[in-house]
Amino acid sequence: NPTVLIGDTLTLLSDLATNITLFTNRQVKVQAPVNATVPMPVIASPSTVGLCTAWSLDGTNSAGNGGRPFTSWTWSTTAATKINSLANGNVIHWNARELSAGSYSFTLTVKNWLLQTASTTVQVSVSDAAIPSVRIQGGSSVQSIGSRDVALSAVAFAGCDSSRTPSLVWTITPSIAFTTTMTSTSTQSTFIVSGSSLAIGTLYTATVTATDTSNQQINTASVTVQRASQGLRAQIVGGNGTHPAGTAIPLDASPSRDLDDSNASLTYSWNCINTDTNTSCVSMINNTNSAVTFATKLALGNYLFTATVSRLAKTTVTAAMTAQVVAGNPPVISVTSNSANPVRLDRKLYLTATVDTDLSSTVFQWSITGGSLASSNLQDNLLSDLNSPVLVLKKNALLPSSTYTFTVSATANGATGMTSVQVTTAAPPCCGTLTVQPGDNGTYVLIAQNYVSSTPGSLSYAFLLQQSDAPALPLSDISMSNQRSTRLPTGNLILQVVVYDMYGNSYQTSIDYQVQEQEDTLTGLEILEGFIQDIEAGSADLGDLSPLIATILATSTGQDGLVVRRKMIRLVSDHIGDRPLTQMEIIRDMGFVDACLDPATFQSKRDTTINMILGVDALQNVLSIMQQIQAGVEAADLQFTDNEVINGLMSISGHVTAQISQTSASSNLTQIATNIKTFINQFIASITASMAPGEDPVIYQDDQIQVIVQRVSTSQLEGNISMSADGETGAQFPANVVNGSQYDSVGINLVKTASNPYASSSLIQVASAVVVITILDSDGNEIVIQDLQDDIVITVPLTGGSENGTAQCLYWDDDMLRWSDYGCHVIDVVDDLVFCGCNHLTEF
């Protein structure tokens, strides 16, 4: 929230600054930049309206605010009777019959915080007939970049009879191919124009015609569509590097291409400059007009090679490469990447260096220059060492809109060679708008439009809702649809859209929106039962539940609250079934379940038999959901290490454990606790199997459960490994706890739950967290650790202090269903930390 404004005075505080004598004036006045951003106002409006049609003027799509909200919106109009009552805002609503028949002009003037203003004017004709109103969202023109599809959204309303809805038909001239028109509601329509079918340089006109079928009155709205050229891209393979004297230097510009037509034929022109003498060496190039060639007979020194790429009337582009010719026989290095430029941010980047020398006797060293990395500590961005022939960067280590130079040197036989490659990342989608329109039957339509991508391919959209400080809830899966029809809760809301391109970049837009409270307030149970009826009728899906959860739970008390939570959990279970799940569905469904597991959910089940039955049934369904989600993750080939998936499943596991610990004796609940433990172990095994030795641990922690998963080399086990973010819980392993000749690396994992999941089956009062430590092989299978000659030392913090009794070290015996001290004893108690010695691993 920047607060500095044009005209403000900034004062340098002398007591906080050094070298104050460098400044001739301790105050400076903030002035507008010389080339300040100028607003670009846009008015979305119908061109013609009926005499009694409600309509609006919408300036939401105006651009050029300079990075902050516009400071003023000023409207003016030739409609003299209305001029004094025009509000200053981005949208002006007109009621029916406010204007007599005629033509009117409306002007919007916007001002940004840089004190720049601009205006735009539209003409609106008011007819004395009952014609429908129709307008296309956004400005009067739309541009497609590359082959990206264009989504045009229209809003229409009928004439004087509000019960009628117009039909909408789209056309485009000159005629081209397009995808099927999508209609979200009776008054909303989206037209998808296929970007690949648009001819560059041709101006198209898209028209939507609204027809009132009762009286055949029609109205139209139009927008121009044009495809912009992306031009040419020149690229030389190999990058900068060193080359031994007397060898041919390969020159390869074949990856160059026409970004609008990847199959187009290009012309090439090579040039060479000796940068030491500033003289031409083009005669040393074998073929200056070929995409692939080589240079020979170059003397020792530094050279600059350029490839100029052309096609027809397009602007030519040039790529450059430097080469150093050196004496001796340094290794010749080539670097390959697992991804072409621009690289995807959401995937690991592998750069592999190969040399013409013996790999085992070659010493490598990588360096990175150019753009900033996600972490200021270089090693935190890597999954490999800088002296490895393969450099591996973590997902999202690179930042959007950046260019990086990766340089690798290789030393062998006393000589050092070097080469470098450039890696670029694409800019994220940008600069569109999110608007909200009332829909049918109490719904609202969220529309995202005018987002631009710097990369080819279509954009995808995900809509979210946030209330107060609560986490945002998804209103939809990620899809190519740029609008979402949904119900919204009452109150002040934050509506969001996240726009994704094909390279893993994203851009988020948020708007404030207020939904007025309806006169008739339903109970949470009534809302849920009505929602279930809508699902059964096919008029709603589970995604529509997101904005209703808070209202449903807040208005459900007593036994109704338990019934509501049970029905919601059952609803999620039925929805998941055996079908594959998308990642958005997984995260959303886990959010539904977790919302039903607040600490007070099942406390009343101690009071009555019926409540206990309801609680047990709900928890059994939760376990079923978790197992179905795990199967869905595997079926969709999603990453188990995705933080949102881990966080959701682990949070649910902790809350279920907490609910079980509060419950009276029940064999059903003991079995649920055992099944939850099995589920967590299976989930951890899946994560462990996907990790590399030395990779950063996967950690989840909340007030109920803590999970830490990591893979280490076998030699690392012979020491004290802290396996907890609190620095207290951990284990010290004796030498040869596993067979080092059999296992090069192992997964070592810890699960700590704040509650005792076996409280209903044992009278022993547990005075600490319950800790599970397991060791897994490379396939995620548990290595049984038992009957060791030397103890494993396990540190467990007490939760109730050590002054009220004598500590015991116990483990849970799954066969006997009780706590046992077999193979375990207390070594010491220090400051509420109990040091236990055990000759096996299990649940302590």
C-alpha positions in Angstrom: 0.0 0.0 0.0 2.3 2.8 -1.2 1.5 6.2 0.3 4.0 8.6 -1.4 2.1 11.0 -3.7 3.1 13.6 -6.2 3.8 16.9 -4.3 4.9 15.1 -1.1 8.1 16.2 0.6 10.6 13.5 1.6 13.0 14.4 4.5 16.3 12.7 5.1 16.7 11.9 8.8 20.2 12.9 9.7 20.3 10.7 12.8 19.7 7.6 10.6 22.0 8.4 7.7 25.8 8.4 7.2 27.8 10.6 4.9 25.2 13.3 5.2 27.6 15.8 3.6 27.0 14.2 0.3 23.6 15.8 0.2 23.1 19.5 -0.5 19.5 19.4 0.5 17.9 17.2 3.1 14.4 17.5 1.6 13.2 16.7 -1.8 9.7 17.2 -3.4 8.2 14.3 -5.3 7.4 15.2 -8.9 5.6 13.4 -11.6 7.8 11.4 -14.0 8.7 12.9 -17.4 6.9 10.1 -19.3 4.1 9.4 -16.8 1.6 6.7 -17.6 -1.4 8.1 -19.3 -4.9 6.6 -18.5 -6.7 4.7 -21.2 -10.4 5.0 -20.3 -12.8 2.4 -21.8 -16.6 2.4 -21.6 -18.6 -0.8 -22.1 -22.2 0.1 -23.0 -25.0 -0.9 -25.4 -25.2 1.2 -28.6 -29.0 1.1 -28.5 -31.4 0.6 -25.6 -35.2 0.2 -25.4 -37.4 2.8 -23.8 -37.9 0.8 -20.6 -34.7 -1.2 -20.4 -32.4 -1.0 -17.4 -28.8 -0.6 -18.6 -25.4 0.6 -17.4 -22.2 2.3 -18.5 -19.1 0.4 -17.2 -15.6 1.8 -17.1 -14.1 -1.2 -15.2 -11.8 -2.1 -18.1 -10.1 1.2 -18.1 -6.3 0.9 -18.0 -3.3 3.1 -17.3 -3.8 3.6 -13.5 0.0 3.6 -12.9 -0.1 0.6 -10.5 -2.6 2.2 -8.1 -6.4 2.7 -8.2 -7.6 5.6 -10.2 -8.0 8.7 -8.0 -11.1 9.9 -9.7 -13.9 8.9 -12.1 -15.9 11.7 -13.7 -18.9 11.2 -15.9 -20.7 13.8 -18.1 -23.5 13.5 -20.5 -25.7 15.4 -23.0 -28.7 14.1 -21.1 -29.3 17.4 -19.3 -31.9 16.2 -16.9 -29.6 13.5 -15.6 -26.3 15.3 -15.5 -26.5 16.4 -11.9 -27.2 13.0 -10.5 -24.4 11.1 -12.2 -22.3 9.4 -9.5 -18.5 9.4 -9.6 -17.6 5.7 -9.9 -16.5 3.2 -12.4 -20.1 2.0 -13.2 -23.2 4.1 -13.8 -26.6 2.3 -13.7 -29.7 3.6 -15.5 -33.2 2.6 -14.6 -35.9 2.1 -17.1 -37.7 5.2 -18.6 -35.2 7.7 -17.2 -34.4 9.0 -20.7 -36.8 9.8 -23.5 -36.1 8.5 -27.1 -33.1 10.1 -28.7 -29.3 9.9 -29.0 -27.0 10.8 -26.1 -23.3 11.0 -25.6 -21.6 10.0 -22.4 -18.0 10.9 -21.5 -15.8 9.3 -18.8 -12.7 11.1 -17.5 -10.3 9.2 -15.3 -7.3 10.5 -13.4 -4.5 8.4 -12.0 -2.2 9.1 -9.0 0.5 10.5 -11.4 -1.9 13.4 -12.0 -2.6 12.3 -15.6 -6.1 12.4 -17.1 -7.8 11.2 -20.2 -11.3 11.0 -21.5 -13.4 8.8 -23.9 -17.0 9.2 -25.2 -19.6 6.8 -26.4 -23.0 7.3 -28.1 -26.1 5.6 -26.9 -29.4 5.7 -28.7 -32.7 5.3 -26.7 -35.5 3.8 -28.8 -39.2 4.2 -28.1 -39.7 0.5 -28.8 -39.4 -2.3 -26.3 -36.1 -3.6 -27.8 -33.6 -5.7 -25.8 -30.4 -4.3 -24.4 -27.1 -5.9 -25.3 -23.4 -5.0 -24.8 -20.1 -6.7 -25.1 -17.8 -6.5 -22.0 -14.6 -4.6 -22.5 -13.6 -2.0 -25.1 -14.5 -1.6 -28.7 -11.5 -3.6 -29.9 -9.7 -6.8 -28.9 -6.3 -8.0 -29.9 -5.1 -11.6 -30.1 -1.4 -12.4 -29.4 -0.1 -15.3 -31.5 -2.6 -18.2 -31.6 -4.2 -17.4 -28.3 -8.0 -17.7 -28.4 -10.1 -14.6 -27.8 -13.1 -14.8 -25.4 -15.9 -12.2 -26.0 -18.6 -11.9 -23.3 -22.0 -10.4 -23.9 -24.6 -9.3 -21.4 -28.3 -8.9 -22.6 -31.6 -8.0 -21.0 -35.1 -8.1 -22.5 -37.4 -5.1 -23.1 -40.3 -3.9 -20.9 -41.4 -7.4 -19.8 -38.7 -8.4 -17.3 -39.9 -12.0 -17.4 -38.6 -12.4 -21.0 -35.0 -13.2 -21.8 -33.5 -12.5 -25.2 -31.7 -15.2 -27.3 -28.1 -14.4 -28.3 -26.4 -15.3 -31.6 -22.8 -14.5 -32.6 -21.4 -13.8 -36.0 -18.0 -12.7 -37.3 -16.9 -11.2 -40.6 -14.9 -12.1 -42.5 -16.2 -15.6 -41.6 -13.7 -17.9 -39.8 -13.8 -21.1 -37.8 -14.7 -20.8 -34.1 -15.6 -23.0 -31.2 -19.0 -23.6 -29.9 -20.7 -20.7 -28.2 -21.0 -21.2 -24.4 -24.0 -19.9 -22.5 -23.7 -19.6 -18.7 -27.1 -18.1 -18.0 -30.0 -16.8 -20.1 -28.6 -13.3 -20.2 -24.8 -14.2 -20.4 -23.0 -15.5 -23.5 -19.4 -16.1 -24.3 -18.0 -16.4 -27.9 -14.6 -18.0 -28.3 -12.8 -16.9 -31.4 -10.1 -19.3 -32.5 -6.8 -17.3 -32.5 -5.1 -19.7 -35.0 -7.8 -19.1 -37.6 -7.3 -15.3 -37.5 -5.2 -13.9 -40.4 -2.5 -11.4 -39.3 -3.3 -7.9 -40.5 -7.0 -8.6 -41.2 -9.6 -6.6 -39.2 -12.6 -8.8 -38.1 -15.9 -7.6 -36.6 -17.7 -9.8 -34.1 -21.4 -9.1 -33.6 -23.8 -10.4 -31.1 -27.5 -10.1 -31.9 -30.1 -10.2 -29.1 -33.7 -11.2 -30.1 -36.8 -10.8 -27.9 -38.6 -13.9 -29.2 -42.0 -12.6 -28.0 -42.0 -9.5 -30.2 -39.0 -10.3 -32.5 -37.4 -7.0 -31.6 -33.6 -7.2 -32.0 -30.5 -5.2 -31.0 -26.9 -5.7 -31.7 -23.4 -4.9 -30.3 -20.1 -5.2 -32.1 -16.4 -5.3 -31.4 -13.4 -5.5 -33.7 -10.9 -8.3 -33.4 -7.3 -8.4 -34.8 -4.4 -10.8 -34.5 -1.1 -9.2 -33.8 2.1 -10.6 -35.3 4.7 -12.0 -32.8 7.5 -11.5 -35.3 10.7 -13.6 -35.6 12.9 -15.2 -32.9 16.7 -15.7 -33.6 18.5 -18.2 -31.5 22.0 -19.8 -31.7 22.6 -23.2 -30.1 25.5 -23.8 -27.8 26.1 -20.4 -26.2 29.4 -18.7 -25.4 32.4 -20.8 -24.8 36.1 -21.7 -25.3 37.4 -23.8 -28.2 40.9 -25.3 -28.8 42.9 -23.8 -31.6 42.7 -25.7 -34.9 39.2 -27.1 -34.3 36.0 -26.1 -36.1 33.5 -24.0 -34.2 29.9 -25.2 -34.9 27.4 -22.4 -35.6 23.7 -23.5 -35.4 20.8 -21.1 -35.7 18.3 -23.7 -36.7 16.1 -23.1 -33.5 15.2 -19.7 -35.0 11.6 -19.5 -36.1 8.7 -17.3 -37.2 6.6 -17.2 -34.0 3.4 -16.9 -36.1 4.2 -19.9 -38.4 6.7 -22.5 -37.0 6.9 -24.2 -40.5 7.9 -21.0 -42.4 11.2 -20.9 -44.3 13.7 -18.4 -43.0 16.8 -16.8 -44.6 20.1 -16.5 -42.6 23.1 -14.3 -42.8 26.2 -15.0 -40.6 28.9 -12.5 -39.6 32.1 -12.7 -37.6 34.2 -10.0 -35.8 37.5 -10.5 -34.0 36.8 -8.4 -30.9 40.5 -8.1 -30.0 41.4 -6.4 -33.3 37.9 -5.2 -34.4 38.4 -6.8 -37.8 36.0 -9.0 -39.9 36.5 -12.7 -39.9 33.4 -13.6 -42.0 35.7 -15.3 -44.6 36.4 -18.0 -42.0 32.7 -19.1 -42.0 32.0 -22.1 -44.3 28.6 -20.9 -45.5 27.2 -17.6 -44.4 23.7 -18.3 -45.7 23.0 -21.6 -43.9 21.1 -22.2 -40.7 23.9 -24.6 -39.6 27.5 -24.1 -40.5 31.0 -23.8 -38.9 34.0 -21.5 -38.6 37.6 -22.8 -39.1 41.2 -21.6 -39.1 40.7 -19.0 -36.4 43.7 -17.6 -34.6 43.9 -17.3 -30.9 41.6 -14.6 -29.6 38.0 -13.6 -28.9 35.3 -13.6 -31.6 31.7 -12.5 -31.9 29.4 -14.4 -34.2 26.0 -13.0 -35.2 23.1 -14.7 -37.1 20.6 -12.4 -38.8 17.2 -14.0 -39.5 14.7 -12.7 -42.0 11.4 -13.6 -43.6 9.5 -11.7 -46.3 8.6 -8.1 -45.0 9.0 -8.9 -41.4 11.6 -7.0 -39.3 14.9 -9.0 -39.2 16.2 -10.2 -35.9 19.7 -11.1 -34.7 21.2 -13.5 -32.2 24.9 -13.4 -31.0 27.4 -15.9 -29.7 31.0 -15.3 -28.4 33.8 -17.7 -28.7 37.4 -17.7 -27.3 40.0 -19.7 -29.2 42.7 -20.9 -26.8 46.0 -22.8 -27.0 46.3 -26.3 -25.6 43.5 -28.9 -25.4 40.8 -27.7 -23.0 37.6 -29.8 -22.7 35.0 -29.0 -25.3 31.7 -28.6 -23.5 28.1 -28.7 -24.7 25.1 -28.1 -22.6 21.6 -29.5 -23.1 18.4 -28.6 -21.3 15.2 -30.5 -20.6 13.2 -27.5 -21.6 13.2 -25.0 -24.5 13.0 -21.3 -23.9 10.9 -19.9 -22.4 11.2 -22.5 -19.7 8.3 -23.5 -17.4 8.4 -22.2 -13.9 6.4 -25.1 -12.4 8.9 -27.8 -13.5 12.4 -28.6 -12.4 15.1 -27.4 -14.8 18.0 -29.8 -15.7 21.1 -28.5 -17.5 23.5 -31.3 -18.5 27.1 -30.6 -19.4 28.9 -33.2 -21.6 32.6 -33.0 -22.4 35.1 -34.7 -24.8 37.3 -35.8 -21.9 37.0 -38.6 -19.3 34.1 -37.6 -17.1 35.5 -39.1 -14.0 38.7 -37.0 -14.2 36.9 -33.7 -15.1 36.1 -31.0 -12.5 33.0 -29.0 -13.2 31.9 -25.6 -11.8 28.6 -23.8 -12.4 27.7 -20.1 -11.9 24.5 -18.2 -12.5 24.2 -14.6 -13.5 21.3 -12.4 -14.7 17.9 -12.5 -13.1 17.1 -12.9 -9.5 16.3 -16.3 -8.0 13.4 -17.2 -5.7 15.9 -17.5 -2.8 18.8 -15.1 -2.2 20.8 -18.1 -1.0 21.9 -19.8 -4.3 22.1 -23.3 -2.8 18.4 -23.1 -1.6 17.3 -23.0 -5.3 19.2 -26.1 -6.3 18.7 -29.9 -6.0 22.3 -30.5 -7.1 25.8 -29.3 -6.3 27.5 -26.6 -8.3 30.4 -28.9 -9.1 28.1 -31.6 -10.6 27.9 -32.1 -14.5 24.2 -31.9 -14.1 22.7 -28.7 -12.6 19.1 -29.2 -11.2 17.0 -26.2 -10.2 13.9 -26.6 -8.1 10.4 -25.8 -9.3 9.7 -22.1 -9.2 13.4 -21.3 -8.5 13.4 -19.0 -11.5 11.2 -15.9 -11.6 8.9 -14.6 -14.5 10.2 -12.2 -17.1 13.8 -13.0 -16.5 16.9 -13.9 -18.5 19.6 -16.1 -16.8 23.1 -17.0 -18.0 24.3 -20.4 -16.8 28.1 -20.8 -17.2 29.9 -24.1 -16.6 33.6 -24.6 -16.7 35.3 -28.0 -17.0 38.9 -28.7 -16.1 40.8 -31.8 -17.2 44.5 -32.5 -17.7 45.4 -29.0 -16.5 43.3 -27.2 -19.1 40.0 -25.4 -18.5 37.2 -25.0 -21.0 34.0 -22.9 -20.6 30.6 -22.5 -22.1 27.4 -20.7 -21.2 23.7 -20.9 -22.1 20.9 -18.5 -21.7 17.6 -19.4 -20.1 14.6 -17.2 -20.4 11.3 -17.2 -18.5 8.0 -15.8 -19.9 6.2 -12.8 -18.5 3.0 -13.8 -16.6 -0.5 -13.0 -18.0 -1.4 -9.4 -17.4 -3.7 -6.6 -17.1 -7.2 -7.9 -17.5 -10.2 -7.2 -15.3 -12.7 -9.2 -13.1 -16.3 -8.1 -13.2 -19.5 -9.4 -11.5 -23.0 -9.4 -13.0 -26.2 -10.5 -11.4 -27.4 -13.8 -12.9 -30.5 -15.9 -12.8 -32.2 -17.2 -9.6 -30.0 -15.4 -7.1 -26.7 -16.3 -8.8 -23.8 -14.1 -9.8 -21.6 -14.3 -12.9 -17.9 -13.6 -12.5 -16.2 -12.6 -15.8 -12.5 -12.4 -16.4 -11.6 -10.6 -19.6 -8.8 -8.8 -21.6 -5.9 -10.7 -20.1 -2.9 -10.9 -22.3 -0.2 -13.5 -22.4 3.3 -13.2 -23.8 3.4 -16.9 -24.6 1.5 -19.0 -27.2 -1.5 -21.1 -26.2 -4.7 -20.5 -24.4 -5.2 -19.1 -20.9 -6.9 -20.9 -18.1 -8.9 -19.4 -15.2 -9.7 -20.3 -11.6 -12.2 -18.2 -9.5 -12.0 -17.9 -5.7 -13.9 -16.3 -2.8 -12.4 -14.9 0.4 -14.3 -13.7 3.5 -12.6 -11.6 6.1 -9.2 -13.1 7.0 -10.2 -16.7 6.1 -8.3 -18.6 3.4 -9.7 -18.1 -0.1 -12.0 -20.9 -1.3 -12.1 -22.1 -4.9 -15.3 -21.4 -6.8 -14.3 -23.4 -9.8 -11.7 -25.8 -11.1 -9.0 -24.4 -13.4 -10.5 -24.3 -16.9 -10.5 -22.4 -20.2 -13.8 -20.8 -19.4 -13.4 -17.1 -18.5 -16.6 -16.9 -16.5 -18.2 -18.7 -13.5 -21.9 -18.6 -12.4 -22.3 -19.2 -8.7 -24.2 -18.2 -5.6 -22.4 -15.9 -3.2 -22.8 -15.4 0.6 -24.0 -12.1 2.0 -21.6 -9.5 3.3 -18.3 -7.9 2.2 -16.4 -10.3 -0.1 -13.1 -10.4 -1.9 -13.6 -12.1 -5.3 -10.5 -13.3 -7.1 -9.5 -14.8 -10.4 -6.1 -16.5 -11.0 -5.1 -16.6 -14.7 -2.6 -19.2 -15.9 -0.7 -19.5 -19.1 0.8 -22.7 -20.6 4.2 -22.1 -18.9 3.1 -22.2 -15.3 2.9 -18.4 -14.9 0.0 -16.9 -13.1 -1.6 -13.5 -12.5 -4.2 -12.7 -9.8 -6.9 -10.0 -9.8 -9.0 -9.3 -6.7 -12.0 -7.0 -6.3 -14.2 -6.1 -3.4 -17.9 -7.0 -3.7 -20.8 -6.6 -1.4 -23.8 -8.9 -1.4 -26.9 -7.6 0.4 -28.6 -9.8 3.0 -31.9 -11.3 1.9 -35.0 -10.7 4.0 -35.7 -14.4 4.6 -32.8 -16.1 6.4 -32.6 -19.9 6.2 -30.9 -22.2 8.7 -27.7 -23.9 7.7 -29.5 -27.2 7.5 -32.2 -25.8 5.2 -29.5 -24.2 2.9 -27.6 -27.5 2.7 -30.7 -29.6 2.0 -31.8 -27.2 -0.7 -28.3 -27.4 -2.2 -28.4 -31.2 -2.2 -31.7 -31.0 -4.1 -30.0 -28.7 -6.7 -27.1 -31.2 -7.1 -29.6 -34.1 -7.5 -31.5 -32.0 -10.1 -28.3 -31.3 -12.0 -28.6 -27.5 -11.5 -25.5 -27.3 -9.2 -22.2 -29.0 -8.6 -20.0 -29.5 -5.6 -17.9 -26.4 -6.5 -20.9 -24.2 -5.8 -20.7 -25.3 -2.1 -17.5 -23.2 -1.5 -19.2 -19.8 -0.9 -21.9 -21.3 1.2 -19.8 -23.3 3.8 -19.2 -20.4 6.2 -22.9 -19.4 6.2 -24.1 -23.1 6.6 -21.8 -23.8 9.6 -22.4 -20.5 11.3 -26.2 -21.0 11.2 -26.1 -24.6 12.4 -26.2 -25.2 16.2 -26.8 -28.1 18.5 -27.6 -31.4 16.9 -28.4 -29.6 13.7 -24.7 -28.7 13.5 -23.7 -32.3 13.7 -26.2 -33.4 11.2 -25.1 -30.7 8.8 -21.4 -31.7 9.1 -22.2 -35.4 8.6 -24.3 -34.6 5.5 -21.6 -32.4 4.1 -18.9 -35.1 4.6 -21.2 -37.7 3.0 -21.8 -35.3 0.1 -18.1 -35.0 -0.6 -17.7 -38.8 -0.3 -20.4 -39.4 -2.8 -19.0 -36.8 -5.2 -15.5 -38.2 -5.2 -16.4 -41.8 -5.9 -13.9 -43.7 -8.0 -13.4 -41.1 -10.7 -10.0 -39.3 -11.3 -9.7 -35.9 -9.6 -8.1 -32.7 -10.7 -5.7 -31.0 -8.3 -8.2 -28.2 -7.7 -10.9 -30.7 -6.8 -8.6 -32.4 -4.4 -7.7 -29.2 -2.6 -11.3 -28.0 -2.6 -12.8 -31.2 -1.3 -10.2 -31.4 1.5 -11.2 -27.8 2.5 -14.8 -28.9 2.7 -13.9 -31.8 5.0 -11.6 -29.8 7.2 -14.2 -27.1 7.7 -16.5 -29.8 9.2 -13.8 -30.9 11.7 -13.5 -27.8 14.0 -12.6 -28.8 17.6 -16.1 -28.6 18.9 -17.7 -30.7 16.1 -18.3 -34.0 17.9 -17.9 -33.0 21.6 -21.6 -33.5 22.1 -21.4 -37.2 21.1 -20.5 -38.1 24.7 -23.9 -36.9 25.7 -26.2 -39.1 23.7 -26.0 -42.4 21.8 -27.4 -41.0 18.6 -24.8 -38.2 18.6 -22.0 -40.7 19.1 -23.3 -42.8 16.2 -23.5 -39.7 14.0 -19.9 -38.8 14.9 -18.5 -42.3 14.3 -20.3 -42.4 10.9 -18.9 -39.0 9.9 -15.3 -40.0 10.9 -15.6 -43.2 8.9 -16.6 -41.2 5.9 -13.7 -38.8 6.4 -11.3 -41.8 6.3 -13.0 -43.0 3.1 -12.6 -39.6 1.6 -8.9 -39.5 2.4 -8.4 -42.9 0.8 -10.3 -41.8 -2.3 -8.3 -38.6 -2.5 -5.1 -40.6 -2.3 -6.3 -42.9 -5.1 -7.4 -39.8 -7.1 -4.0 -38.2 -6.7 -2.3 -41.4 -8.1 -4.9 -41.8 -10.9 -4.3 -38.2 -12.0 -0.5 -38.6 -11.8 -0.3 -35.5 -9.5 2.7 -34.7 -7.3 2.3 -36.0 -3.7 4.8 -33.3 -2.7 2.4 -30.5 -3.6 2.3 -28.4 -0.5 -1.5 -27.8 -0.7 -2.2 -31.5 -1.0 0.1 -32.4 1.9 -1.3 -29.6 4.1 -4.9 -30.6 3.4 -4.5 -34.3 4.1 -2.3 -33.8 7.2 -4.6 -31.2 8.7 -7.6 -33.6 8.3 -5.6 -36.4 9.8 -4.7 -34.3 12.9 -8.3 -33.1 13.4 -9.7 -36.6 13.1 -7.1 -37.8 15.7 -8.1 -34.9 18.0 -11.8 -35.9 17.6 -11.1 -39.5 18.4 -9.1 -38.6 21.5 -12.2 -36.8 23.0 -14.5 -39.8 22.5 -15.8 -42.4 24.9 -14.8 -46.1 24.4 -15.6 -47.4 21.0 -14.0 -50.3 19.1 -15.0 -48.5 15.9 -13.0 -45.4 16.8 -9.9 -47.5 17.7 -10.1 -49.1 14.2 -10.5 -45.6 12.7 -7.3 -44.5 14.6 -5.4 -47.5 13.3 -6.6 -46.9 9.7 -5.6 -43.2 10.0 -2.1 -44.3 11.0 -1.9 -46.7 8.1 -3.1 -44.0 5.7 -0.5 -41.5 6.9 2.3 -44.1 6.6 1.2 -44.9 3.0 1.0 -41.2 2.1 4.5 -40.6 3.6 5.9 -43.6 1.7 4.6 -42.1 -1.6 6.4 -38.8 -0.8 9.6 -40.5 0.3 9.8 -42.5 -2.9 9.7 -39.4 -5.0 12.6 -37.6 -3.1 16.3 -37.5 -3.8 18.9 -37.8 -1.1 19.7 -34.5 0.4 16.6 -32.8 -1.0 14.9 -30.3 1.4 12.6 -32.1 3.9 8.8 -31.9 3.3 7.3 -30.4 6.5 3.7 -29.9 7.6 2.9 -28.5 11.1 -0.2 -27.2 12.8 -1.6 -27.3 16.3 -2.7 -31.0 16.0 -0.1 -32.7 13.8 3.5 -32.4 12.6 4.9 -34.4 9.7 8.5 -34.3 8.5 9.7 -36.4 5.5 13.2 -36.5 4.3 15.7 -38.8 2.4 19.3 -39.1 3.7 22.3 -41.1 2.8 22.8 -44.2 5.1 26.0 -42.6 6.6 23.9 -39.7 7.9 21.9 -41.9 10.2 25.0 -42.4 12.5 24.4 -39.3 14.5 21.8 -37.1 16.0 19.2 -36.1 13.5 16.7 -33.5 14.6 13.4 -34.4 13.0 11.2 -31.6 14.3 10.6 -28.0 13.6 10.3 -27.4 17.4 14.0 -28.6 17.8 13.0 -30.9 20.6 11.5 -34.1 19.2 14.1 -36.2 17.5 16.2 -39.4 17.4 19.8 -40.5 17.7 20.6 -43.7 15.8 23.4 -46.2 16.7 25.9 -47.2 14.0 24.7 -49.7 11.4 21.0 -49.2 12.3 20.4 -50.3 8.7 22.7 -52.3 6.4 24.8 -49.7 4.5 25.8 -52.2 1.9 22.1 -52.9 1.2 20.7 -49.3 1.3 22.6 -46.3 -0.2 19.9 -44.0 1.1 16.8 -44.2 3.2 13.7 -42.1 4.1 13.5 -41.1 7.7 10.2 -39.7 8.8 8.4 -38.4 11.8 4.8 -37.9 12.6 3.8 -36.2 15.9 0.2 -35.8 17.0 -0.8 -33.6 19.9 -3.6 -35.9 20.8 -3.6 -39.6 21.9 -5.6 -41.4 19.2 -6.0 -44.5 21.5 -7.6 -42.7 24.5 -10.8 -44.7 24.1 -9.0 -48.0 24.4 -6.6 -47.4 27.2 -6.8 -46.1 30.8 -3.2 -44.9 30.7 -3.0 -41.1 30.9 -0.6 -40.1 28.1 1.5 -37.0 29.2 3.2 -36.2 25.8 2.6 -36.0 22.1 2.4 -39.4 20.3 5.5 -39.8 18.0 5.9 -42.2 15.1 9.4 -42.6 13.6 9.9 -44.9 10.5 12.7 -45.7 8.1 11.8 -46.5 4.5 13.8 -47.9 1.6 14.0 -46.2 -1.8 10.7 -47.7 -2.9 8.9 -46.3 0.2 8.7 -49.7 1.9 9.2 -49.7 5.7 12.5 -51.2 6.9 11.6 -53.2 10.1 13.9 -52.0 12.9 13.8 -54.3 16.0 15.9 -56.1 18.6 18.9 -53.8 18.1 22.0 -54.4 20.2 22.3 -50.6 20.9 19.3 -48.5 21.7 17.9 -45.7 19.5 17.6 -42.6 21.7 14.3 -40.9 21.2 13.5 -37.4 22.6 9.9 -36.6 23.5 8.7 -33.4 25.1 6.1 -33.7 27.9 2.9 -31.7 27.6 2.0 -31.6 31.3 5.4 -31.2 33.0 7.5 -33.7 34.9 6.8 -32.7 38.4 3.5 -34.7 38.9 4.8 -38.2 38.5 7.3 -40.7 37.1 7.8 -40.8 33.4 7.5 -44.0 31.4 8.5 -44.7 27.8 5.8 -46.7 26.0 4.9 -47.8 22.5 1.5 -48.8 21.1 1.1 -52.6 20.5 -1.2 -53.0 17.5 -1.7 -56.7 18.3 -2.6 -56.3 22.0 -4.3 -52.8 21.5 -2.5 -51.4 24.5 0.5 -49.3 25.5 3.6 -51.4 26.3 7.1 -50.8 27.7 8.7 -53.8 26.0 12.1 -52.9 24.6 11.9 -49.3 26.0 13.2 -47.5 29.1 13.7 -44.0 30.4 17.3 -42.8 30.1 16.8 -39.3 31.6 14.3 -36.5 32.1 15.7 -33.0 31.6 13.6 -29.8 31.6 10.4 -31.6 30.6 12.2 -33.6 27.9 12.1 -37.4 28.2 15.0 -39.3 26.7 13.9 -42.8 25.9 16.1 -45.7 24.8 14.3 -48.3 22.6 15.6 -51.2 20.6 13.0 -50.9 17.9 11.0 -48.3 16.0 7.3 -47.8 16.2 4.7 -45.4 17.8 5.9 -43.9 21.1 
